C-alpha cells in the first residue's frame, strides 16, 4: 500500500519550478490539465523502461521546488511523482531524509547552522542562541540546526538560503553571531570569503605524501 496525498494540488509556482526542470507535461497522465487530454491519453499511459529512466531526476526535482518555494508541499510532491512515475512513499522518504529539505511550511529565508562535531566544539550551541536572540521572531528568518555543511576546517559554519527564482545563498565560516545574522539578512548580496584564506593546517607541508597537493592543485 502506497502513500497518497488526497486532493492536494500544486500551486502555479510549484508547477513552474518542476516544469522548468522536466519540461511541460506531455499528457494528462503526467499532470497536464484535463481539458488538454488527447485521444491517445484515453488509450495508454507511458511507463516501463521509459519512465524508470527519469527516476534519477527525483532529487533535482525536489531541489527545484525547495529552492523556489522554500519547502515541499504535498501538492508539489504529488505532481513531481506523477511527472516521474515515482511512488509517493519513495519520494516522501527522499524528501524527509535530507536536512535541507522541508515538507512543512517555513520562512523563505532559512539560516542553517551546523551543529555537527567540529562546529559543536567551536561553539555552535552558543552561536544558535545568539543568532536567534539577535534576529528575533519578527525577522522572517528561520534558524535551523543541521548536520555538517562540509566546512569542518572553518567551524563554526552557517549557510543562509533565500528561496526564490533564483535561489540566493550565503556561507559564513568561521562565523560569529553578527556575521551569521548579516548573511541571513541578505543572502547572495556580498561575495563570500575565499576558502584559500582558511586552508587546512597541513597545506604546504613538504613532508606530506597523500596530502602534498592540498591547497596547491585546483581540483
N, CA, C and O of each residue as an XYZ file, in Angstrom:
876
protein
N       0.848     -1.195      0.000
C       0.000      0.000      0.000
C       0.884      1.245      0.000
O       1.772      1.383      0.841
N       0.639      2.137     -0.933
C       1.485      3.316     -1.075
C       0.874      4.518     -0.362
O      -0.301      4.518      0.007
N       1.694      5.528     -0.183
C       1.267      6.779      0.425
C       0.530      7.611     -0.610
O       0.929      7.645     -1.775
N      -0.544      8.284     -0.200
C      -1.291      9.154     -1.095
C      -1.534     10.487     -0.409
O      -1.637     10.563      0.816
N      -1.622     11.534     -1.215
C      -1.768     12.877     -0.675
C      -3.174     13.443     -0.866
O      -3.361     14.654     -0.754
N      -4.144     12.615     -1.147
C      -5.521     13.081     -1.269
C      -5.707     14.005     -2.457
O      -5.263     13.711     -3.567
N      -6.371     15.127     -2.208
C      -6.689     16.060     -3.288
C      -5.721     17.237     -3.350
O      -6.048     18.265     -3.944
N      -4.544     17.111     -2.754
C      -3.580     18.207     -2.744
C      -3.137     18.542     -4.171
O      -2.814     17.655     -4.962
N      -3.129     19.824     -4.474
C      -2.739     20.278     -5.800
C      -1.540     21.224     -5.697
O      -1.422     21.968     -4.723
N      -0.661     21.200     -6.685
C       0.481     22.126     -6.676
C       0.032     23.532     -7.047
O      -0.935     23.703     -7.789
N       0.721     24.520     -6.541
C       0.462     25.900     -6.946
C       1.082     26.134     -8.320
O       1.863     25.316     -8.805
N       0.732     27.250     -8.939
C       1.304     27.572    -10.249
C       2.820     27.709    -10.166
O       3.535     27.319    -11.089
N       3.309     28.266     -9.055
C       4.747     28.448     -8.903
C       5.451     27.109     -8.721
O       6.552     26.909     -9.234
N       4.817     26.192     -7.993
C       5.401     24.860     -7.823
C       5.448     24.117     -9.153
O       6.440     23.463     -9.472
N       4.372     24.223     -9.923
C       4.366     23.611    -11.256
C       5.482     24.191    -12.123
O       6.177     23.464    -12.832
N       5.639     25.512    -12.052
C       6.651     26.165    -12.880
C       8.050     25.688    -12.506
O       8.897     25.505    -13.381
N       8.296     25.485    -11.214
C       9.611     25.019    -10.771
C       9.903     23.627    -11.322
O      11.011     23.360    -11.787
N       8.909     22.743    -11.269
C       9.105     21.366    -11.746
C       9.156     21.316    -13.268
O      10.000     20.627    -13.841
N       8.253     22.047    -13.926
C       8.240     22.054    -15.391
C       9.495     22.718    -15.945
O       9.932     22.392    -17.049
N      10.081     23.650    -15.185
C      11.320     24.277    -15.629
C      12.457     23.277    -15.716
O      13.378     23.442    -16.516
N      12.393     22.236    -14.889
C      13.410     21.178    -14.917
C      13.064     20.083    -15.914
O      13.929     19.623    -16.660
N      11.803     19.662    -15.928
C      11.397     18.496    -16.712
C      10.789     18.839    -18.055
O      10.626     17.970    -18.910
N      10.451     20.116    -18.244
C       9.701     20.479    -19.434
C       8.212     20.300    -19.172
O       7.849     19.666    -18.181
N       7.337     20.832    -20.020
C       5.894     20.716    -19.789
C       5.424     19.271    -19.902
O       6.007     18.499    -20.664
N       4.381     18.884    -19.162
C       3.872     17.509    -19.251
C       3.312     17.235    -20.638
O       2.696     18.106    -21.252
N       3.529     16.026    -21.125
C       3.103     15.663    -22.465
C       1.715     15.048    -22.498
O       1.128     14.910    -23.571
N       1.183     14.676    -21.348
C      -0.148     14.079    -21.315
C      -0.760     14.303    -19.940
O      -0.081     14.733    -19.008
N      -2.053     14.006    -19.826
C      -2.728     14.162    -18.537
C      -2.216     13.160    -17.513
O      -2.361     13.380    -16.311
N      -1.619     12.062    -17.972
C      -1.040     11.097    -17.041
C       0.129     11.721    -16.289
O       0.434     11.323    -15.165
N       0.785     12.701    -16.910
C       1.925     13.359    -16.294
C       1.548     14.658    -15.591
O       2.413     15.356    -15.063
N       0.268     14.979    -15.586
C      -0.132     16.177    -14.866
C      -0.674     17.303    -15.708
O      -0.968     18.373    -15.175
N      -0.820     17.103    -17.027
C      -1.407     18.138    -17.865
C      -2.875     18.300    -17.508
O      -3.492     17.370    -16.989
N      -3.434     19.454    -17.777
C      -4.838     19.722    -17.458
C      -5.747     18.777    -18.227
O      -5.432     18.365    -19.343
N      -6.891     18.435    -17.611
C      -7.817     17.507    -18.245
C      -8.345     18.031    -19.572
O      -8.605     17.248    -20.485
N      -8.508     19.351    -19.692
C      -9.026     19.888    -20.942
C      -8.007     19.817    -22.075
O      -8.319     20.124    -23.226
N      -6.766     19.402    -21.729
C      -5.734     19.217    -22.743
C      -5.561     17.745    -23.099
O      -4.649     17.389    -23.845
N      -6.433     16.888    -22.566
C      -6.327     15.448    -22.794
C      -6.536     15.129    -24.271
O      -7.445     15.659    -24.911
N      -5.693     14.266    -24.795
C      -5.793     13.833    -26.185
C      -6.425     12.449    -26.250
O      -6.609     11.781    -25.233
N      -6.750     12.040    -27.461
C      -7.331     10.713    -27.644
C      -6.364      9.626    -27.197
O      -6.775      8.587    -26.679
N      -5.068      9.880    -27.405
C      -4.066      8.884    -27.004
C      -4.049      8.704    -25.492
O      -3.775      7.609    -25.001
N      -4.345      9.783    -24.739
C      -4.351      9.691    -23.283
C      -5.388      8.690    -22.788
O      -5.212      8.086    -21.729
N      -6.453      8.513    -23.536
C      -7.531      7.629    -23.110
C      -7.215      6.175    -23.389
O      -7.919      5.283    -22.916
N      -6.163      5.925    -24.152
C      -5.867      4.552    -24.555
C      -4.644      3.964    -23.870
O      -4.584      2.753    -23.657
N      -3.662      4.801    -23.518
C      -2.434      4.238    -22.955
C      -1.750      5.252    -22.049
O      -1.974      6.458    -22.144
N      -0.904      4.717    -21.162
C      -0.099      5.562    -20.276
C       1.359      5.161    -20.427
O       1.679      3.979    -20.557
N       2.221      6.136    -20.408
C       3.645      5.856    -20.533
C       4.159      5.186    -19.257
O       3.741      5.544    -18.156
N       5.047      4.232    -19.400
C       5.588      3.558    -18.223
C       6.791      2.730    -18.590
O       7.478      3.006    -19.573
N       7.045      1.691    -17.776
C       8.128      0.771    -18.085
C       9.486      1.423    -18.100
O       9.779      2.295    -17.281
N      10.316      1.000    -19.033
C      11.707      1.445    -19.080
C      11.800      2.958    -19.289
O      12.661      3.604    -18.692
N      10.939      3.529    -20.118
C      10.998      4.958    -20.405
C      10.747      5.783    -19.149
O      11.396      6.804    -18.925
N       9.793      5.327    -18.328
C       9.502      6.047    -17.087
C      10.624      5.866    -16.075
O      11.009      6.824    -15.404
N      11.149      4.662    -15.957
C      12.220      4.406    -14.987
C      13.484      5.186    -15.320
O      14.278      5.494    -14.431
N      13.672      5.502    -16.585
C      14.878      6.213    -16.999
C      14.908      7.645    -16.471
O      15.950      8.298    -16.519
N      13.780      8.138    -15.970
C      13.716      9.506    -15.474
C      13.733      9.587    -13.948
O      13.656     10.681    -13.388
N      13.832      8.464    -13.284
C      13.754      8.465    -11.818
C      14.944      9.168    -11.172
O      14.860      9.605    -10.024
N      16.056      9.277    -11.911
C      17.210      9.970    -11.356
C      16.958     11.475    -11.218
O      17.760     12.184    -10.609
N      15.860     11.960    -11.774
C      15.516     13.376    -11.682
C      14.708     13.704    -10.432
O      14.301     14.849    -10.233
N      14.474     12.697     -9.587
C      13.703     12.944     -8.365
C      14.408     13.946     -7.464
O      13.786     14.912     -7.022
N      15.686     13.741     -7.182
C      16.406     14.647     -6.291
C      16.521     16.057     -6.895
O      16.261     17.031     -6.189
N      16.901     16.200     -8.175
C      16.884     17.539     -8.763
C      15.501     18.186     -8.727
O      15.391     19.401     -8.564
N      14.447     17.383     -8.877
C      13.091     17.925     -8.818
C      12.746     18.459     -7.443
O      12.120     19.511     -7.320
N      13.153     17.734     -6.407
C      12.931     18.197     -5.037
C      13.712     19.479     -4.778
O      13.209     20.401     -4.136
N      14.942     19.534     -5.281
C      15.736     20.757     -5.155
C      15.043     21.927     -5.843
O      15.007     23.034     -5.306
N      14.494     21.685     -7.023
C      13.854     22.753     -7.791
C      12.701     23.380     -7.008
O      12.558     24.602     -6.978
N      11.885     22.542     -6.377
C      10.751     23.052     -5.598
C      11.235     23.723     -4.319
O      10.810     24.833     -3.997
N      12.114     23.059     -3.596
C      12.596     23.591     -2.327
C      13.321     24.925     -2.521
O      13.175     25.841     -1.712
N      14.107     25.026     -3.603
C      14.834     26.266     -3.875
C      13.894     27.401     -4.253
O      14.116     28.547     -3.863
N      12.846     27.091     -5.010
C      11.934     28.137     -5.475
C      10.954     28.567     -4.392
O      10.693     29.758     -4.223
N      10.405     27.590     -3.651
C       9.335     27.876     -2.697
C       9.851     27.997     -1.267
O       9.326     28.780     -0.476
N      10.878     27.221     -0.942
C      11.397     27.193      0.419
C      11.023     25.936      1.161
O      11.632     25.615      2.182
N      10.025     25.213      0.666
C       9.627     23.936      1.255
C       8.862     23.148      0.196
O       8.552     23.678     -0.871
N       8.556     21.870      0.493
C       7.933     20.973     -0.478
C       6.557     20.563      0.043
O       6.456     19.812      1.013
N       5.516     21.048     -0.590
C       4.151     20.743     -0.154
C       3.711     19.380     -0.679
O       4.366     18.796     -1.542
N       2.606     18.884     -0.154
C       2.069     17.610     -0.622
C       1.674     17.704     -2.090
O       1.879     16.764     -2.857
N       1.104     18.848     -2.477
C       0.705     19.018     -3.865
C       1.895     18.994     -4.809
O       1.836     18.382     -5.875
N       2.982     19.663     -4.418
C       4.178     19.676     -5.256
C       4.808     18.291     -5.336
O       5.264     17.867     -6.398
N       4.830     17.591     -4.207
C       5.419     16.250     -4.190
C       4.594     15.300     -5.048
O       5.151     14.471     -5.769
N       3.283     15.414     -4.976
C       2.406     14.564     -5.768
C       2.587     14.836     -7.263
O       2.621     13.909     -8.073
N       2.703     16.103     -7.612
C       2.884     16.459     -9.032
C       4.219     15.940     -9.552
O       4.289     15.421    -10.666
N       5.276     16.075     -8.758
C       6.584     15.563     -9.156
C       6.543     14.052     -9.332
O       7.149     13.517    -10.260
N       5.835     13.366     -8.450
C       5.710     11.904     -8.554
C       4.996     11.508     -9.838
O       5.388     10.545    -10.496
N       3.950     12.248    -10.197
C       3.224     11.952    -11.429
C       4.111     12.188    -12.646
O       4.075     11.416    -13.604
N       4.896     13.241    -12.608
C       5.767     13.549    -13.745
C       6.824     12.471    -13.949
O       7.205     12.180    -15.083
N       7.301     11.877    -12.853
C       8.410     10.923    -12.925
C       7.975      9.470    -12.756
O       8.809      8.567    -12.820
N       6.678      9.233    -12.542
C       6.156      7.888    -12.281
C       6.897      7.262    -11.102
O       7.357      6.123    -11.176
N       7.005      8.016    -10.027
C       7.661      7.560     -8.800
C       6.607      7.402     -7.710
O       5.777      8.295     -7.545
N       6.607      6.301     -6.958
C       5.641      6.128     -5.869
C       5.787      7.260     -4.846
O       6.910      7.591     -4.464
N       4.681      7.860     -4.393
C       4.757      8.951     -3.412
C       5.531      8.591     -2.151
O       6.239      9.435     -1.601
N       5.406      7.356     -1.688
C       6.124      6.964     -0.473
C       7.634      7.044     -0.682
O       8.372      7.438      0.221
N       8.085      6.671     -1.871
C       9.511      6.731     -2.168
C       9.995      8.183     -2.192
O      11.042      8.502     -1.629
N       9.235      9.051     -2.842
C       9.611     10.460     -2.925
C       9.571     11.120     -1.551
O      10.431     11.939     -1.226
N       8.571     10.764     -0.745
C       8.463     11.321      0.604
C       9.669     10.902      1.453
O      10.182     11.686      2.251
N      10.107      9.662      1.267
C      11.275      9.181      2.006
C      12.521      9.970      1.671
O      13.321     10.275      2.555
N      12.697     10.307      0.388
C      13.855     11.099     -0.023
C      13.737     12.523      0.507
O      14.711     13.083      1.008
N      12.543     13.112      0.396
C      12.340     14.500      0.815
C      12.555     14.686      2.307
O      12.997     15.750      2.740
N      12.251     13.673      3.095
C      12.404     13.789      4.549
C      13.758     13.300      5.042
O      14.077     13.443      6.223
N      14.552     12.728      4.151
C      15.877     12.245      4.546
C      16.880     13.384      4.626
O      17.711     13.420      5.533
N      16.806     14.311      3.683
C      17.796     15.381      3.588
C      17.387     16.577      4.447
O      16.268     17.080      4.347
N      18.317     17.017      5.290
C      18.018     18.066      6.258
C      17.717     19.418      5.616
O      17.015     20.235      6.211
N      18.233     19.666      4.420
C      18.000     20.955      3.764
C      16.588     21.081      3.207
O      16.126     22.190      2.938
N      15.898     19.956      3.032
C      14.526     19.986      2.553
C      13.566     20.106      3.734
O      13.907     19.753      4.863
N      12.372     20.604      3.461
C      11.327     20.646      4.473
C      10.007     20.297      3.820
O       9.711     20.774      2.725
N       9.204     19.466      4.483
C       7.870     19.142      3.980
C       6.809     19.872      4.803
O       5.625     19.542      4.740
N       7.244     20.855      5.567
C       6.327     21.703      6.335
C       6.627     23.162      6.006
O       7.775     23.502      5.718
N       5.620     24.027      6.045
C       5.860     25.442      5.727
C       6.918     26.050      6.643
O       6.986     25.741      7.832
N       7.743     26.920      6.061
C       8.768     27.617      6.825
C       9.080     28.934      6.110
O       8.677     29.109      4.961
N       9.781     29.858      6.755
C      10.094     31.137      6.120
C      10.882     30.953      4.822
O      11.564     29.946      4.630
N      10.774     31.939      3.941
C      11.500     31.875      2.672
C      13.007     31.934      2.895
O      13.776     31.399      2.097
N      13.428     32.583      3.979
C      14.851     32.660      4.298
C      15.147     31.785      5.507
O      14.525     31.931      6.560
N      16.094     30.883      5.349
C      16.459     29.960      6.428
C      17.968     30.024      6.645
O      18.747     29.988      5.692
N      18.361     30.117      7.889
C      19.775     30.073      8.255
C      20.057     28.691      8.832
O      19.597     28.360      9.925
N      20.815     27.890      8.092
C      21.183     26.550      8.545
C      22.478     26.659      9.350
O      23.506     27.098      8.834
N      22.418     26.265     10.587
C      23.578     26.320     11.475
C      24.098     24.901     11.685
O      23.372     24.033     12.170
N      25.354     24.672     11.319
C      25.949     23.352     11.502
C      26.131     23.068     12.988
O      26.693     23.878     13.725
N      25.650     21.908     13.413
C      25.815     21.510     14.815
C      26.537     20.172     14.928
O      26.482     19.517     15.968
N      27.214     19.768     13.849
C      27.988     18.534     13.905
C      29.221     18.714     14.799
O      29.432     19.782     15.374
N      30.019     17.669     14.905
C      31.073     17.599     15.912
C      32.016     18.803     15.892
O      32.239     19.435     16.925
N      32.571     19.124     14.715
C      33.555     20.207     14.643
C      32.932     21.542     15.033
O      33.531     22.320     15.776
N      31.724     21.804     14.527
C      31.065     23.074     14.834
C      30.592     23.116     16.283
O      30.631     24.166     16.924
N      30.145     21.971     16.797
C      29.724     21.923     18.201
C      30.894     22.262     19.113
O      30.732     22.985     20.096
N      32.068     21.742     18.786
C      33.255     22.024     19.591
C      33.679     23.482     19.482
O      34.353     24.015     20.364
N      33.271     24.125     18.374
C      33.646     25.530     18.150
C      32.572     26.506     18.620
O      32.661     27.705     18.356
N      31.553     25.992     19.319
C      30.557     26.885     19.914
C      29.271     27.038     19.132
O      28.656     28.104     19.174
N      28.839     25.999     18.415
C      27.615     26.084     17.620
C      26.383     26.359     18.473
O      25.498     27.103     18.051
N      26.309     25.774     19.661
C      25.131     25.969     20.522
C      24.997     27.432     20.925
O      23.906     27.999     20.870
N      26.102     28.037     21.328
C      26.081     29.451     21.694
C      25.779     30.326     20.477
O      25.094     31.342     20.592
N      26.294     29.928     19.312
C      26.030     30.663     18.081
C      24.537     30.660     17.759
O      23.972     31.702     17.427
N      23.900     29.496     17.854
C      22.463     29.392     17.591
C      21.664     30.298     18.524
O      20.797     31.054     18.085
N      21.967     30.211     19.802
C      21.235     31.023     20.784
C      21.424     32.509     20.509
O      20.478     33.290     20.615
N      22.641     32.898     20.157
C      22.923     34.301     19.894
C      22.225     34.808     18.639
O      21.701     35.922     18.623
N      22.216     33.989     17.586
C      21.570     34.388     16.335
C      20.063     34.498     16.526
O      19.445     35.449     16.047
N      19.471     33.533     17.222
C      18.025     33.573     17.465
C      17.636     34.806     18.275
O      16.605     35.425     18.008
N      18.442     35.160     19.247
C      18.158     36.338     20.062
C      18.330     37.616     19.249
O      17.568     38.567     19.420
N      19.320     37.642     18.374
C      19.600     38.840     17.586
C      18.535     39.059     16.512
O      18.074     40.182     16.312
N      18.147     37.990     15.823
C      17.176     38.124     14.744
C      15.762     38.345     15.270
O      15.032     39.195     14.760
N      15.379     37.581     16.288
C      14.046     37.728     16.856
C      12.975     37.076     15.995
O      13.218     36.776     14.826
N      11.786     36.854     16.562
C      10.715     36.161     15.842
C      10.134     36.953     14.684
O       9.515     36.362     13.799
N      10.307     38.253     14.655
C       9.728     39.056     13.580
C      10.654     39.302     12.415
O      10.336     40.109     11.541
N      11.785     38.635     12.374
C      12.781     38.881     11.319
C      12.420     38.233      9.994
O      12.922     38.638      8.945
N      11.544     37.218     10.034
C      11.227     36.487      8.815
C      12.285     35.489      8.417
O      12.260     34.954      7.309
N      13.223     35.234      9.326
C      14.298     34.271      9.069
C      14.127     33.079      9.994
O      13.993     33.248     11.206
N      14.130     31.882      9.436
C      14.093     30.679     10.244
C      15.500     30.203     10.544
O      16.342     30.142      9.648
N      15.758     29.868     11.787
C      17.070     29.358     12.182
C      16.920     27.865     12.440
O      16.151     27.455     13.310
N      17.649     27.058     11.691
C      17.542     25.600     11.813
C      18.907     24.997     12.104
O      19.898     25.318     11.448
N      18.940     24.131     13.086
C      20.152     23.372     13.394
C      20.226     22.194     12.439
O      19.235     21.495     12.228
N      21.401     21.972     11.862
C      21.508     20.926     10.861
C      22.828     20.203     10.913
O      23.705     20.545     11.706
N      22.971     19.189     10.055
C      24.211     18.403     10.022
C      25.310     19.141      9.279
O      25.154     20.299      8.893
N      26.417     18.452      9.087
C      27.641     19.020      8.513
C      27.384     19.768      7.210
O      26.655     19.293      6.340
N      27.994     20.947      7.089
C      27.920     21.745      5.866
C      29.173     21.575      5.015
O      29.331     22.248      3.996
N      30.065     20.673      5.433
C      31.286     20.442      4.675
C      32.340     21.501      4.896
O      33.203     21.709      4.043
N      32.278     22.175      6.037
C      33.222     23.255      6.331
C      33.890     23.043      7.683
O      34.090     23.991      8.442
N      34.229     21.803      7.973
C      34.763     21.460      9.296
C      36.026     22.240      9.636
O      36.244     22.586     10.797
N      36.868     22.523      8.631
C      38.114     23.245      8.899
C      37.876     24.732      9.139
O      38.802     25.464      9.488
N      36.607     25.186      8.949
C      36.280     26.595      9.139
C      35.154     26.764     10.158
O      34.404     27.738     10.093
N      35.031     25.836     11.087
C      33.941     25.866     12.071
C      34.074     27.078     13.006
O      35.181     27.545     13.274
N      32.915     27.584     13.504
C      31.537     27.171     13.224
C      31.048     27.774     11.911
O      31.488     28.852     11.512
N      30.129     27.067     11.240
C      29.701     27.466      9.904
C      28.192     27.582      9.809
O      27.453     26.863     10.481
N      27.741     28.509      8.954
C      26.311     28.658      8.674
C      26.114     28.794      7.170
O      27.011     29.227      6.447
N      24.925     28.416      6.715
C      24.518     28.578      5.324
C      23.162     29.268      5.308
O      22.190     28.735      5.844
N      23.088     30.437      4.704
C      21.828     31.163      4.574
C      21.252     30.900      3.196
O      21.966     30.994      2.198
N      19.951     30.568      3.126
C      19.283     30.280      1.856
C      18.001     31.099      1.790
O      17.167     31.029      2.692
N      17.848     31.871      0.725
C      16.600     32.603      0.490
C      15.940     32.032     -0.751
O      16.460     32.175     -1.857
N      14.802     31.387     -0.573
C      14.105     30.747     -1.684
C      13.620     31.785     -2.681
O      13.309     32.920     -2.318
N      13.561     31.380     -3.939
C      13.078     32.264     -4.986
C      13.606     31.835     -6.332
O      14.187     30.759     -6.472
N      13.402     32.680     -7.318
C      13.879     32.402     -8.663
C      14.699     33.589     -9.141
O      14.143     34.543     -9.686
N      16.042     33.548     -8.941
C      16.823     32.383     -8.496
C      16.939     32.323     -6.977
O      16.702     33.308     -6.277
N      17.308     31.146     -6.488
C      17.583     30.988     -5.067
C      18.886     31.713     -4.742
O      19.810     31.732     -5.554
N      18.958     32.307     -3.555
C      20.165     33.041     -3.150
C      20.740     32.388     -1.894
O      20.004     32.009     -0.983
N      22.053     32.265     -1.865
C      22.710     31.615     -0.728
C      23.901     32.444     -0.264
O      24.434     33.273     -1.002
N      24.301     32.197      0.975
C      25.496     32.833      1.527
C      26.087     31.906      2.576
O      25.364     31.344      3.399
N      27.388     31.752      2.544
C      28.110     30.942      3.526
C      28.944     31.868      4.398
O      29.587     32.791      3.899
N      28.930     31.621      5.683
C      29.795     32.356      6.599
C      30.510     31.357      7.483
O      29.887     30.670      8.292
N      31.834     31.279      7.323
C      32.617     30.305      8.088
C      34.096     30.679      8.053
O      34.635     30.924      6.975
N      34.758     30.729      9.195
C      34.166     30.663     10.535
C      33.342     31.920     10.786
O      33.661     32.992     10.270
N      32.297     31.789     11.567
C      31.350     32.886     11.703
C      31.171     33.321     13.143
O      31.623     32.662     14.079
N      30.500     34.447     13.292
C      30.114     34.983     14.595
C      28.628     35.267     14.540
O      28.015     35.146     13.480
N      28.042     35.642     15.659
C      26.623     35.971     15.680
C      26.326     37.107     14.710
O      25.355     37.041     13.955
N      27.148     38.142     14.723
C      26.918     39.301     13.858
C      27.038     38.939     12.381
O      26.216     39.357     11.566
N      28.064     38.159     12.039
C      28.264     37.791     10.639
C      27.199     36.822     10.156
O      26.771     36.896      9.004
N      26.768     35.919     11.017
C      25.712     34.985     10.637
C      24.408     35.724     10.392
O      23.703     35.433      9.426
N      24.080     36.676     11.257
C      22.858     37.463     11.090
C      22.927     38.304      9.819
O      21.920     38.476      9.133
N      24.097     38.822      9.507
C      24.268     39.609      8.284
C      24.060     38.746      7.049
O      23.429     39.178      6.085
N      24.589     37.524      7.075
C      24.414     36.612      5.951
C      22.945     36.272      5.755
O      22.479     36.161      4.621
N      22.208     36.105      6.856
C      20.797     35.760      6.777
C      19.945     36.920      6.273
O      18.897     36.709      5.663
N      20.393     38.135      6.528
C      19.587     39.301      6.148
C      19.624     39.574      4.655
O      18.673     40.136      4.111
N      20.696     39.190      3.984
C      20.809     39.459      2.551
C      21.669     38.413      1.862
O      22.771     38.722      1.410
N      21.177     37.160      1.772
C      21.974     36.113      1.116
C      22.277     36.469     -0.337
O      21.413     36.956     -1.065
N      23.504     36.218     -0.739
C      23.876     36.422     -2.126
C      24.219     37.842     -2.496
O      24.560     38.108     -3.649
N      24.138     38.775     -1.545
C      24.390     40.177     -1.877
C      25.860     40.558     -1.771
O      26.282     41.572     -2.327
N      26.635     39.757     -1.066
C      28.050     40.068     -0.876
C      28.893     38.863     -1.256
O      28.469     37.728     -1.036
N      30.074     39.078     -1.820
C      30.946     37.950     -2.178
C      31.420     37.197     -0.945
O      31.687     37.789      0.101
N      31.518     35.884     -1.089
C      31.973     35.073      0.026
C      33.483     35.158      0.149
O      34.195     35.397     -0.827
N      33.952     34.957      1.368
C      35.385     34.980      1.599
C      36.034     33.787      0.906
O      35.500     32.680      0.967
N      37.172     33.989      0.248
C      37.814     32.880     -0.475
C      38.252     31.772      0.476
O      38.887     32.053      1.492
N      37.922     30.509      0.164
C      38.326     29.388      1.028
C      39.829     29.303      1.239
O      40.278     28.783      2.260
N      40.612     29.804      0.295
C      42.068     29.698      0.421
C      42.581     30.393      1.671
O      43.640     30.044      2.192
N      41.831     31.372      2.149
C      42.257     32.099      3.343
C      42.160     31.224      4.587
O      42.717     31.552      5.634
N      41.440     30.097      4.461
C      41.243     29.221      5.605
C      41.706     27.809      5.249
O      41.027     26.832      5.563
N      42.861     27.705      4.594
C      43.365     26.410      4.160
C      43.619     25.508      5.368
O      43.869     25.979      6.477
N      43.550     24.223      5.124
C      43.794     23.271      6.199
C      45.207     23.437      6.717
O      46.086     23.842      5.956
N      45.460     23.140      7.981
C      46.783     23.387      8.572
C      47.925     22.670      7.864
O      49.062     23.141      7.879
N      47.621     21.520      7.238
C      48.696     20.748      6.619
C      49.168     21.322      5.286
O      50.191     20.887      4.757
N      48.429     22.300      4.733
C      48.768     22.798      3.402
C      50.202     23.310      3.345
O      50.644     24.070      4.207
N      50.907     22.882      2.323
C      52.264     23.375      2.112
C      53.338     22.633      2.873
O      54.512     22.989      2.763
N      52.986     21.617      3.640
C      53.979     20.857      4.404
C      54.711     19.914      3.455
O      54.084     18.999      2.920
N      56.009     20.096      3.223
C      56.746     19.274      2.242
C      56.872     17.806      2.654
O      57.229     16.962      1.831
N      56.587     17.499      3.903
C      56.730     16.114      4.352
C      55.494     15.274      4.049
O      55.524     14.057      4.230
N      54.431     15.883      3.602
C      53.200     15.152      3.319
C      53.349     14.303      2.065
O      54.099     14.646      1.151
N      52.620     13.185      2.037
C      52.609     12.335      0.857
C      51.230     12.376      0.195
O      51.080     12.862     -0.926
N      50.231     11.859      0.906
C      48.884     11.835      0.335
C      48.286     13.229      0.198
O      47.503     13.478     -0.718
N      48.646     14.139      1.100
C      48.053     15.465      1.092
C      49.011     16.541      0.587
O      48.810     17.725      0.857
N      50.029     16.145     -0.128
C      51.058     17.107     -0.532
C      50.535     18.187     -1.470
O      51.108     19.274     -1.544
N      49.440     17.895     -2.192
C      48.929     18.874     -3.154
C      47.731     19.662     -2.606
O      47.127     20.444     -3.341
N      47.382     19.470     -1.337
C      46.288     20.217     -0.742
C      46.608     21.720     -0.760
O      47.650     22.147     -0.263
N      45.721     22.490     -1.323
C      45.920     23.919     -1.409
C      46.838     24.354     -2.523
O      47.073     25.548     -2.705
N      47.366     23.394     -3.278
C      48.271     23.705     -4.377
C      47.599     23.482     -5.726
O      47.704     24.313     -6.628
N      46.907     22.349     -5.856
C      46.253     21.981     -7.104
C      44.767     22.292     -6.998
O      44.116     21.938     -6.015
N      44.235     22.958     -8.023
C      42.796     23.250     -8.086
C      42.071     21.997     -8.566
O      42.289     21.566     -9.698
N      41.204     21.395     -7.728
C      40.525     20.165     -8.136
C      39.594     20.389     -9.312
O      38.947     19.449     -9.775
